[in-house]
Amino acid sequence: MSAAMPLREILRGVALRGAPADPAWGDRLVSGIEYDSRRVSSGDLFFAFAGARVDGRSFAKQALSRGACAVVSELPSIDELARDWFQVEHGRKALALASGKFLHHPDQRVLFTGVTGTNGKTTTAYLIDAILRHAGRITGMIGTIEYRVANETRVAVNTTPESLDVLRLASELETRGGTHLTMEVSSHALALARVHGYRFHTAVFTNLTRDHLDFHQTMEAYSAAKRLLFQPEAGDGPAWAVLNADDPASSSMTPVSSHANVLWYGLAAHADLRAESVRSDFNGLHFDLSYRGQRQPLHSPLVGAFNVSNILAASGAALSYGLALPQIADGITACRSVPGRFERVDVGQPFLVVVDYAHTDDALRNTIQAARNLLRQQKHGRLITLFGCGGDRDRTKRPLMGAAAAEGSDFVVLTSDNPRSEDPLDIMNDVMVGLRRFDTPLVAEPGRAKAIERAIAEAKSGDIVLLAGKGHEPYQILKDRTIDFDDRATARGILGVLGYGPHVERGSK
């Protein structure tokens, strides 16, 4: 726990637009920092953010009533709060800077690896963490599926949490003897300054395809957000940039600092780190890592050729920490699976059931291609693809996902994903525009459990059933509530009812 610190010291470097008239404000002692008014204790400095539906000043009143020593916000004060109010240019930048000061900059001692890109962030982060742990490092990980501090696993709230939470986790990791923190860095987090001013040892770029345009509006703005990891507005850029030589968007991610090391990975001939002699089958991937004249055979239990790029990205990050190719290969082999990423559901049925998080047209196309490659090797079998599109998200990708599913599959089951406030049938109608471009047989069933049952019932020996979109998620977000729903548990339950393996109760409603 950090000792109390003068407010003046904590706000040094923060762009202030207004402060209390009391000249002694800087002498107030801060014993903690919070942005959730429900967690405020006496002496805490409270950061009030404007909410989508609630004025942040209402939270500020609650925080002050609980003993907060002051409030920091982009919002202007109201008279009754003026004596305790600090207005700043950018609330989340201020939070990141203040948190770093109060927690004594753990990012300057713990080695941060940030992974950004549209697809592959989670798998790449899992692989990096597996390699480092297998090499004997004590690590932490922050991402979509879970947070991990040393050997303790916690529920993930956001892919990239607020800066205060990240630095708290890093500080806790440091006290446990940890040395490396790997984190997924989303475009939202970069645009909202949740990682503002952090020191990253290594920054990894996976790829850039269409996604999150409901938030960023344009691909240019989306790309610019990703670029902030490599060309930050504050602080030094990463010491190492690990970039995808097979994705043209990587050229704009090169750090501006002449001191940064850049490592290119991919299948391209000019890549520093390449995959050669690639073989993909039901048992995973086999290929050779080629780096600066060295060659290392490698086996990964991860299924799907698209994982070659994720493995190369993780290997590049490991090289930035001085690990040798044999150590890297051993760590990759030790990563048996990633939850919800081409994850098998196997209870002894004569066909393959795979759950994957693919929820963009590019990710769905890549996942479908991986499944088709497996079918090609066994020289028979059909691909049955089930998917939906989330509500309150970029509508323009819906027909693109429909086209990707219909073009690559032998049978399509269109269903609901997380409809949120939208009518599932409206979402499905948007998807149908793309599906109808092809003559692929299809079934539309808005009930996801019934849809999974329909997809599995369609399968015969040698087929692959791909359940796409929700991956690891154990819930479904509806208009008026969130319900328990796990594609994997639902599929196991249906397979059990059909007589495959031991009977398993359905895990979803």
SELO-938285 format. One record per residue (C-alpha): x, y, z; residue in three letters. Coordinates in steps of 0.25 Angstrom, whole numbers, plus 5000, padded with zeros to 4 digits. Layout:
// residues N
XYZala/...
This chain:
// residues 509
500050005000met/500650144996ser/500850245007ala/500050375006ala/500550474997met/500350624995pro/499250664985leu/500250754978arg/501250644975glu/500150554970ile/499650664960leu/500950704955arg/501050704940gly/499450694939val/498850794930ala/497950874940leu/496850974935arg/496351014949gly/496750984963ala/496151024977pro/496351174981ala/497051124994asp/498551144992pro/498851025002ala/498150924993trp/499450854989gly/499750815003asp/498550725004arg/498950585007leu/498450474997val/498450335003ser/497850264991gly/497250284977ile/495850244972glu/494950264960tyr/493750184966asp/493050264976ser/492550134983arg/494050094987arg/494450234992val/495050235006ser/495450355014ser/496650435008gly/496450374994asp/496650464981leu/495350434973phe/495350444958phe/493950474952ala/493650434938phe/492450474930ala/491550364928gly/490650324916ala/489450344924arg/489850404938val/490650534940asp/491950504947gly/491750614957arg/490650534964ser/491750424967phe/492650534972ala/491650574982lys/491550434987gln/493150424987ala/493250544996leu/492250505005ser/493050375007arg/494250455011gly/494950484997ala/496050594999cys/495750654985ala/495150624972val/495850624958val/494950634945ser/494850694931glu/493450744936leu/493350884941pro/493050904956ser/491750944962ile/491751044973asp/491550954985glu/492750864980leu/493650974976ala/494550974988arg/494950824985asp/494950824970trp/496050814960phe/495650824945gln/496650764936val/496850764921glu/496750614919his/496150524931gly/496750394927arg/498150454924lys/498050514937ala/497750384944leu/498850314937ala/499850414941leu/499350424955ala/499350274957ser/500750254952gly/501250364962lys/500450304974phe/500850164971leu/502250194968his/502250154953his/502250004954pro/502350004938asp/503750054940gln/504149924947arg/503149824942val/503449794927leu/502149824920phe/501749754907thr/500549814899gly/499849744888val/498949814879thr/498149784866gly/496849744861thr/496949594862asn/497949504870gly/498149594882lys/497649484892thr/498349364886thr/499649444884thr/499649494899ala/499349354904tyr/500549304896leu/501449414901ile/501149384915asp/501249234913ala/502649254907ile/503149344919leu/502549254930arg/503149124923his/504449204923ala/504349224938gly/503849364939arg/502749414949ile/501749474940thr/500449554940gly/499449564928met/498249654925ile/497249624914gly/495849594909thr/495749454916ile/496449474929glu/497449554937tyr/498549474944arg/499549524955val/500649424957ala/499849294959asn/498549354963glu/497449374952thr/496349474953arg/495149514945val/495349614933ala/494449734934val/495049804921asn/496049754911thr/496849874915thr/496449934929pro/496650074934glu/498050114936ser/497950114951leu/497549964951asp/498649934941val/499649994950leu/499049934962arg/499249794956leu/500649834952ala/500949884966ser/500449754972glu/501149664962leu/502449734966glu/502249714981thr/502049564977arg/503349564970gly/502749574956gly/503549634945thr/502749624932his/501349674930leu/500649644916thr/499349714913met/498449724901glu/498249874897val/496949904891ser/496750024881ser/495750074891his/496750074902ala/497750144893leu/496750254888ala/496250274903leu/497650284908ala/497550174918arg/499050134915val/499450284914his/500950304918gly/501250154921tyr/502650104918arg/502549984909phe/503749894907his/503049824895thr/501849864886ala/501249754877val/500349784865phe/499549664859thr/498749724848asn/497649824844leu/496349794838thr/494949854839arg/494349864853asp/493949954864his/493450064854leu/492250094863asp/493350154872phe/494450204863his/493550244851gln/494650224840thr/495750124838met/496750234838glu/496350274852ala/496350124856tyr/497750114851ser/498150244857ala/497750184871ala/498550064869lys/499750144865arg/499750214879leu/500350084885leu/501550104876phe/501550254875gln/501050304888pro/500650444891glu/501450444904ala/502650364909gly/503550284901asp/503150184891gly/503350044892pro/504849984893ala/504349874883trp/503249874872ala/502849744867val/502149764854leu/501349674844asn/502149674831ala/500949614824asp/499949724828asp/500149864820pro/499649934832ala/500849904839ser/501650004832ser/500950124839ser/501250054853met/502750074852thr/503250154864pro/503850294862val/504950274872ser/506250234865ser/506650154878his/505450054876ala/505749914871asn/504749874860val/504549724858leu/503749684846trp/503049544846tyr/502249464836gly/502249384824leu/502849494815ala/504249474810ala/504749604816his/504249564830ala/505349554841asp/504549444847leu/503849344838arg/503049214838ala/503549104828glu/503048974824ser/501648994831val/500748874833arg/499448884839ser/498548764844asp/497548724855phe/498748714864asn/499148854863gly/500248924855leu/501748884851his/502748974845phe/504149034846asp/504449164853leu/505449234844ser/506249354850tyr/507549414846arg/508149284841gly/507549194852gln/506549094850arg/505649034861gln/504548924859pro/503348954866leu/502048884870his/500748954875ser/499548884880pro/498749004874leu/497848964862val/497749054850gly/498749114840ala/498349254845phe/499049224858asn/500349224851val/500349374851ser/500049384865asn/501149284869ile/502149374861leu/501649494868ala/501849434881ala/503149374878ser/503649514873gly/503249574887ala/504049464894ala/505249494885leu/505149634890ser/505449584904tyr/506649504900gly/506049364900leu/506649264891ala/505849194880leu/505849054887pro/505249124900gln/504149194891ile/503849064884ala/503648984898asp/502749104903gly/501849094891ile/501748944892thr/501348964906ala/500149054902cys/499148944900arg/497949034897ser/497349174898val/495849184903pro/494849204892gly/495949214881arg/495649094871phe/495349014884glu/494948874882arg/493648814889val/493948674889asp/493048564896val/493448454886gly/492548494874gln/492948454860pro/493048604855phe/493848724860leu/493148834868val/493948964870val/493549094877val/494249214873asp/494149364876tyr/494249414862ala/493249534861his/493849614849thr/493749574835asp/495249554834asp/495349474846ala/494149384842leu/494749364828arg/496049324834asn/495449224844thr/494549164832ile/495849154824gln/496549084835ala/495348984836ala/495348964821arg/496848934821asn/496548824832leu/495448764823leu/496348764811arg/497348684818gln/496348574821gln/495748584807lys/494348584812his/493348654821gly/492548784821arg/492648914828leu/491448954836ile/491549094841thr/490749164852leu/490849314855phe/490149434858gly/490549584860cys/490549674872gly/489449784874gly/489849924876asp/491149904868arg/491649944854asp/490449904845arg/491249914833thr/492049784836lys/490749704837arg/490549674822pro/492049654821leu/492049544831met/490849484824gly/491649474811ala/492849414818ala/492049304824ala/491249274812ala/492449274803glu/493249184811gly/492249084817ser/491448964812asp/490249004822phe/490049124830val/489149144843val/488949294845leu/488549324859thr/488649434870ser/489949474877asp/489849584888asn/488649664882pro/488749764894arg/487649874891ser/487349834877glu/486349734872asp/487049604868pro/486249594855leu/486649734850asp/488049694852ile/487849564845met/487249634833asn/488449724832asp/489349594831val/488349534821met/488749634811val/490149574810gly/489649424812leu/488749434800arg/489949464790arg/490149324790phe/489349194789asp/489849124802thr/488749054809pro/488349124822leu/487449124834val/487149254842ala/486849224856glu/486849344866pro/486949254879gly/488449224880arg/488249094888ala/487249044877lys/488149084866ala/489349014872ile/488448884873glu/488048904859arg/489548914854ala/489948794862ile/488748714857ala/489248744843glu/490548684845ala/491048554840lys/492348474842ser/493548554837gly/492848684837asp/493248814845ile/492248894853val/492749034855leu/492049114866leu/492549254864ala/492449394870gly/492449374885lys/493649284888gly/493949284903his/492749374907glu/491849304918pro/490749404916tyr/489749464906gln/489349614906ile/487949634903leu/487049764903lys/486649754917asp/487549654924arg/488849574923thr/488649424924ile/489649304926asp/490049254912phe/491249174908asp/491349114894asp/492349004899arg/491448964911ala/490148974901thr/490848884891ala/491348784901arg/489948774906gly/489348754893ile/490348644889leu/490048574902gly/488548574899val/488948514885leu/489648404892gly/491048444890tyr/491948424902gly/491448424917pro/490148504918his/490448654922val/489348754926glu/489148864917arg/489948984922gly/489049094916ser/487549134916lys/
